[in-house]
């Protein structure tokens, strides 16, 4: 049964629908014309071959109102720019610019310039919206420029120059900051840079004086050309490539110095490997993944691993070494995961409406939810049970050294009940978990559980 993709409704010429296990792109007459032009271009076939554009085939499906139908592979997980690390957003921006430059050289343009048209597959950015390609019309400006600055360039500038996380901004406003907002947010020492004067100050003045339609018409009248756009794209690429972010890594780097981390890692790895062999999952969600060590074990076992953590600096380092791995990285706080966004609250589904694991790894995380975030133990385990899949979890007793640190400023009566091991075991039974195997770790305060659901 064919169902429309909730995030694909803005372009009637090229709509995405789902048909069971297949992802189809439905083209109207205008979309088919653009596709027929695109498939003759050398840059398109180069980008298909090297994986920069999603694999695409023509199919003979008969869909009412369709002039043509294309098929794409189903991706294991759709992620959004407010769930990416800095380096992921930067690489996506460079891909957007590179494809635009190659397209313009062959008389084609990309009408949209949004990170929502890019996904990460095996650690590399991939352009997925073929409907964005269209023949370039002489004299037209690059109509995606303003969108590129708001959703790519300005968020990267904010992080690189002001250390303002792009996730917060893009999650709050998916269109990204305006040039006028950027003019206020940038440090005074950066405001006289030529790149800022061109892409921020000048654009802010245009926002003050003209509508988007007036800007497009004015630029067209000025006699734009592909060569002029290419020159601008080249400068933009150099600017984006120059933006760096070198954070002081906290969180996991400090946590890594704790005695139990190195002591227990091999034991945890072995326990997880056995659980993976038993369960044979296709998708594994690693909650609180830290340096993604256990995600990589799952990926090496043949699963698609989803490493979820709120520590962006650590995940950014993981990303830079993740090319070729069957793994998705998601920056998200488990206590405040990505909500549903966009039109009617369904255009961009919530994180855990997209993450559908066959097995969850919850090492070193539930005690932080219980003691740091004050989530009751029952609530934490009920949440895990709601995934209705196998769970590999680490129970940490109240007398553990780390728990003592986490509760140093709390009175006993401020802590939730249900924290002891006996209460934990009773809770597992009540929630319908079945303990397949368990293993006590060396310190005597931590126990690993491999749980199935009854």
C-alpha positions in Angstrom: 0.0 0.0 0.0 1.4 3.4 -1.1 1.7 6.0 1.6 3.1 9.6 1.2 6.3 10.5 3.0 5.3 13.1 5.6 8.4 15.2 4.8 7.8 15.3 1.0 4.9 17.5 0.0 6.4 20.9 -0.8 7.4 20.0 -4.4 4.5 18.6 -6.4 6.8 17.7 -9.3 8.8 15.2 -7.2 7.0 13.5 -4.3 8.4 10.7 -2.2 6.1 7.8 -1.2 6.5 4.5 0.5 5.4 1.2 -0.9 6.2 -1.5 1.6 10.0 -1.9 1.6 10.5 0.5 -1.3 11.0 4.2 -1.5 9.5 5.7 -4.6 9.7 9.2 -6.2 6.6 10.1 -8.1 7.2 12.6 -10.9 4.7 14.8 -12.7 5.2 16.1 -16.2 7.6 18.8 -15.0 9.5 16.5 -12.7 9.9 13.9 -15.5 11.2 16.6 -17.8 13.8 17.6 -15.2 14.7 13.9 -14.6 15.1 13.2 -18.4 17.6 16.2 -18.5 19.4 15.2 -15.3 20.1 11.6 -16.4 22.0 12.8 -19.4 24.6 14.7 -17.3 28.0 13.3 -16.6 28.3 14.9 -13.2 25.1 13.0 -12.1 26.5 9.6 -13.1 29.8 10.4 -11.4 28.1 11.3 -8.2 25.9 8.2 -8.4 28.9 6.0 -8.9 30.9 7.5 -5.9 27.8 7.5 -3.6 27.4 11.3 -3.3 23.9 11.0 -4.7 21.5 8.3 -3.6 21.1 5.3 -5.9 18.3 5.8 -8.3 16.5 3.6 -10.9 13.5 4.1 -13.1 10.7 1.7 -12.5 7.5 0.8 -14.4 5.1 1.2 -11.5 1.7 2.6 -12.4 0.7 5.2 -9.9 -2.3 7.5 -10.5 -1.2 10.9 -11.7 2.4 9.9 -12.2 4.3 10.7 -15.4 7.3 8.7 -14.1 8.4 6.8 -11.1 11.9 6.4 -9.6 13.1 4.0 -6.9 15.6 4.7 -4.1 17.0 2.3 -1.5 15.4 2.6 2.0 17.9 4.2 4.4 18.3 2.6 7.8 17.7 5.9 9.6 16.7 9.4 8.6 18.5 12.1 10.7 18.2 15.8 10.8 20.8 18.6 10.9 19.9 19.4 14.5 21.0 15.9 15.4 24.4 16.2 13.5 27.8 17.2 14.8 29.7 20.2 13.6 31.8 18.2 11.2 28.7 16.4 9.8 27.0 19.7 9.0 30.2 21.1 7.5 30.7 18.0 5.2 27.0 18.2 4.2 27.6 21.9 3.2 30.6 21.1 1.2 28.7 18.3 -0.6 25.9 20.8 -1.5 28.4 23.3 -2.9 30.4 20.7 -4.8 27.3 19.2 -6.5 26.1 22.7 -7.4 29.4 23.6 -9.0 29.5 20.4 -11.0 25.9 20.8 -12.0 26.3 24.4 -13.2 29.3 23.4 -15.3 26.8 21.2 -17.3 23.8 23.7 -17.4 22.0 22.4 -14.3 21.3 24.1 -11.0 20.0 23.0 -7.6 17.0 25.0 -6.6 17.1 24.1 -2.9 20.0 24.3 -0.5 18.8 22.7 2.7 20.6 20.1 4.9 17.3 18.2 5.0 18.1 17.1 1.5 21.2 15.3 2.7 21.6 12.1 4.8 24.5 10.2 6.2 25.2 6.7 4.9 28.1 4.6 6.2 29.7 7.8 7.6 29.4 9.9 4.4 26.9 12.6 3.3 24.6 11.6 0.5 22.3 13.9 -1.5 18.8 12.4 -1.6 16.5 15.0 -3.3 16.7 14.5 -7.0 13.8 16.9 -7.4 16.1 19.8 -6.5 18.0 19.5 -9.8 16.6 21.5 -12.7 18.0 23.1 -15.9 19.7 26.4 -15.3 18.0 29.4 -17.0 20.4 32.1 -18.2 20.2 35.2 -16.0 18.7 33.5 -13.0 20.5 33.9 -9.7 21.1 30.9 -7.4 17.8 30.9 -5.7 19.1 28.6 -3.0 21.7 31.0 -1.8 19.7 32.5 1.1 18.6 29.1 2.3 22.2 27.9 2.2 23.4 30.8 4.3 20.6 30.3 6.9 20.8 26.6 7.2 24.4 25.8 6.5 26.8 28.8 6.6 25.4 30.8 9.5 25.0 27.8 11.9 28.6 26.8 11.1 29.8 30.4 11.7 28.0 30.5 15.0 29.6 27.3 16.3 33.1 28.1 14.9 33.3 31.8 15.9 30.9 32.0 18.9 30.7 28.4 20.1 26.9 28.6 19.9 25.6 25.0 19.1 23.8 24.8 15.8 21.5 22.1 17.0 19.8 24.5 19.4 19.1 27.0 16.7 18.0 24.6 14.0 15.8 22.7 16.3 14.1 25.9 17.5 13.8 27.3 13.9 14.5 24.9 11.1 14.9 27.8 8.6 18.0 28.9 10.5 19.1 32.4 11.7 18.4 35.3 9.4 21.2 37.6 8.3 19.9 40.3 10.7 20.0 37.9 13.6 23.6 36.9 12.6 24.7 40.5 12.5 23.7 40.7 16.2 25.1 37.3 17.2 28.6 37.5 15.7 31.4 38.8 17.9 32.3 42.4 17.1 35.8 41.3 16.0 34.4 39.2 13.2 31.9 41.7 11.8 34.4 43.5 9.5 35.6 40.4 7.8 35.0 40.5 4.0 33.0 37.2 4.2 30.8 38.7 6.9 30.3 41.9 5.1 29.3 40.0 2.0 27.2 37.1 3.3 25.8 38.7 6.5 25.8 42.5 6.4 24.8 42.9 2.7 22.2 40.2 3.0 20.8 41.8 6.2 20.3 45.1 4.3 18.5 43.3 1.5 16.3 41.7 4.1 15.4 45.1 5.4 14.6 46.6 2.0 13.2 43.8 -0.2 11.0 40.7 -0.1 12.4 37.4 -1.4 10.6 37.8 -4.7 11.9 41.3 -5.2 15.5 40.1 -4.5 15.2 37.4 -7.1 13.8 39.7 -9.7 16.3 42.4 -9.0 19.2 40.0 -9.3 17.9 38.5 -12.5 17.6 41.9 -14.0 21.2 42.6 -13.1 22.2 39.9 -15.5 23.3 36.9 -13.4 25.2 34.0 -15.1 26.4 30.6 -14.3 30.0 31.8 -14.2 29.0 34.5 -11.6 27.3 31.9 -9.5 30.3 29.5 -9.8 32.6 32.2 -8.6 30.4 32.8 -5.6 30.2 29.1 -4.9 34.0 28.8 -5.0 34.3 31.6 -2.4 31.6 30.0 -0.3 33.4 26.7 -0.4 36.7 28.2 0.8 34.9 30.0 3.6 33.0 26.8 4.8 36.2 24.8 4.5 38.0 27.3 6.7 35.5 27.1 9.6 36.8 24.9 12.4 35.6 23.9 15.8 38.1 22.7 18.4 36.1 22.2 21.6 37.5 21.3 25.0 36.1 17.8 25.3 34.5 17.2 28.6 31.9 14.7 29.6 33.3 11.4 28.3 36.9 12.5 28.4 36.5 13.0 32.2 34.3 10.0 32.6 36.9 7.9 30.8 39.3 8.4 33.7 37.0 6.5 36.1 38.4 3.2 37.3 35.5 1.0 36.1 35.6 2.2 32.5 38.8 0.6 31.4 38.4 -2.3 33.9 35.0 -3.3 32.6 35.2 -2.6 28.9 36.4 -6.0 27.8 33.9 -7.8 30.0 31.1 -5.6 28.6 32.3 -6.1 25.0 32.3 -9.9 25.4 28.8 -9.9 27.1 27.4 -7.7 24.3 29.0 -9.9 21.6 27.2 -13.0 23.0 23.9 -11.1 23.2 24.3 -10.0 19.6 25.0 -13.6 18.5 21.9 -14.8 20.4 19.5 -12.0 19.2 20.8 -11.5 15.6 19.4 -7.9 15.4 19.2 -5.9 12.2 19.2 -2.5 14.1 20.9 -1.8 17.4 20.3 1.5 19.3 23.2 2.4 21.6 21.8 4.8 24.2 24.4 7.0 25.8 27.0 5.7 23.2 29.9 7.9 24.4 32.8 7.0 22.1 30.6 4.4 20.2 32.8 1.5 21.2 29.8 -0.8 21.7 28.1 0.6 18.6 31.1 -0.5 16.6 30.8 -4.0 18.0 27.2 -4.1 16.9 28.1 -2.9 13.4 30.9 -5.4 13.1 28.4 -8.1 14.0 26.3 -7.1 11.0 23.7 -4.8 12.6 23.0 -1.2 11.7 24.2 0.6 14.9 22.6 3.9 16.0 24.9 5.7 18.4 22.9 8.3 20.4 24.6 10.7 22.8 24.3 14.3 24.0 28.1 14.7 24.0 28.7 16.4 20.6 32.5 16.7 20.9 32.9 13.0 21.4 30.5 12.0 18.6 32.3 14.5 16.3 35.5 12.7 16.8 33.7 9.4 16.2 32.3 10.8 13.0 35.7 11.7 11.6 36.7 8.0 11.8 33.4 6.5 10.8 33.6 6.3 7.1 32.6 2.9 5.8 31.0 1.8 9.1 27.4 0.7 9.2 26.5 3.2 11.9 24.4 6.3 12.3 25.4 9.1 14.8 22.7 11.1 16.6 23.4 14.1 18.9 20.5 14.1 21.3 19.9 14.3 25.0 18.0 11.2 26.2 16.1 13.3 28.7 14.9 15.7 26.0 15.1 13.8 22.7 14.3 15.4 19.4 10.5 16.0 19.2 8.3 16.0 16.1 8.8 19.1 14.1 7.4 20.9 11.1 4.0 21.0 9.4 1.3 19.4 11.5 3.9 17.9 13.8 4.6 15.1 11.3 6.9 16.6 8.7 10.0 15.7 10.8 9.1 12.8 13.1 10.4 12.6 16.6 13.7 10.7 17.1 12.2 7.6 18.7 9.5 7.4 16.1 12.4 7.0 13.6 14.6 4.7 15.7 13.1 1.2 15.6 15.7 -1.1 17.2 15.7 -4.9 17.5 18.1 -4.6 20.4 19.0 -1.7 22.8 22.4 -1.3 24.5 22.0 0.7 27.7 25.5 0.5 29.2 26.4 3.2 31.7 23.3 5.2 31.2 20.3 4.2 33.4 22.0 5.3 36.6 22.6 8.7 35.1 19.0 9.0 34.2 18.0 7.9 37.7 20.5 9.9 39.8 21.5 12.8 37.6 18.2 13.5 35.9 16.0 12.2 38.7 13.9 9.9 36.5 12.3 7.2 38.6 13.7 3.7 38.0 10.3 2.3 37.0 9.9 5.1 34.5 13.3 4.4 33.0 12.7 0.7 32.6 9.1 1.2 31.4 10.5 3.5 28.6 13.0 0.7 27.6 10.2 -1.8 27.7 8.1 0.3 25.3 10.5 -0.4 22.5 9.4 -4.0 22.7 12.8 -5.4 21.8 15.7 -7.1 23.5 17.8 -4.9 25.9 21.3 -5.3 27.2 21.5 -3.1 30.3 23.9 -2.3 33.1 22.5 -2.1 36.6 24.5 0.0 39.0 23.9 -0.4 42.7 23.4 2.6 45.1 26.7 1.8 46.8 28.7 2.2 43.5 31.5 4.8 43.5 30.0 6.7 40.6 26.5 6.8 42.2 28.1 8.3 45.3 29.5 11.1 43.2 26.2 11.6 41.4 24.3 11.8 44.7 26.8 13.8 46.8 24.6 16.8 47.0 21.3 15.0 47.5 19.6 13.9 50.7 18.4 10.3 50.9 14.8 11.4 51.0 15.3 13.2 47.6 16.1 9.9 45.9 13.5 7.7 44.2 12.6 4.3 45.6 13.3 1.2 43.6 17.1 1.6 43.3 18.4 -1.6 44.9 19.2 -4.8 42.9 16.4 -6.8 44.4 13.9 -4.1 43.5 15.4 -3.9 40.0 15.0 -7.6 39.5 11.4 -7.5 40.7 10.7 -4.6 38.3 12.1 -6.5 35.4 9.7 -9.3 36.1 6.7 -7.0 36.5 7.4 -5.3 33.2 7.6 -8.6 31.3 11.4 -8.8 30.8 13.0 -12.2 30.8 16.6 -12.4 31.9 18.4 -14.6 29.3 21.8 -14.2 31.0 23.6 -11.9 33.5 27.1 -11.2 34.5 28.5 -9.4 37.6 31.4 -7.0 37.0 34.6 -7.0 39.0 33.8 -4.1 41.4 30.8 -6.0 42.8 28.4 -3.1 42.3 27.5 -3.5 38.7 25.6 -6.3 36.9 25.0 -6.8 33.2 21.6 -8.1 32.0 20.7 -9.6 28.6 16.9 -9.2 28.5 14.3 -10.4 26.1 10.6 -9.5 26.2 7.9 -12.0 27.0 
